[in-house]
Amino acid sequence: MADSSGNISHAMIPQFSGESYDFWSIKMKTLFKSMELWDLVEKGFSDRDNDANRLRENKKKEAKALFFIQQAMHETIFSRIASATKAKEAWDILKTEFQGSAKVIEVKIQILSRDFETLLMKDGESVQEFLSRVSGIVSQMRALGETIPDKKIVCKVLRSLPQKFDSVVSAIE
């Protein structure tokens, strides 16, 4: 829990062991935003600020953000960012290694888009199981930065249901 001064306990920092980077990064972004650190992690800051107070504050925020990233790392992953001296540098190392470069992300999105477009409900599959598969693909695409309107998802689900659901689909439409 956060105490009255806004400090966060170690238990609240999402741990990363090398699995499910996309979901871990979403949790960390939310943590950084709640601490007003996300802009600094995402864009970094310049040491050339003329205002001494602002520079000191930015350095303090920088150290705090880097601390959170370091605390989130499992010991098997920590060595990859150990030499990073800035939060943005550590974040970028993790992003490139576990999510991939821009080209890799683009390919992942294309693959997931194809999976989404060709998705059909299987024989014997419940509607809930099918919706879970749809939701899984959509979540992965959104985690990679793809924007998918809810209307597109609903239309896809309605088109993908078997004929026995035609009366329900018509009623919903």
Secondary structure, 3 states (H helix, E strand, C coil): CECCCCCECHHHCCCECCCCHHHHHHHHHHHHHHCCCHHHHHHCCCCCCCCHHHHHHHHHHHHHHHHHHHHHECHHHHCCCCCCCCHHHHHHHHHHHHCCCHHHHHHHHHHHHHHHHHCCCCCCCCHHHHHHHHHHHHHHHHHCCCCCCHHHHHHHHHHHCCHHHHHHHHHHC
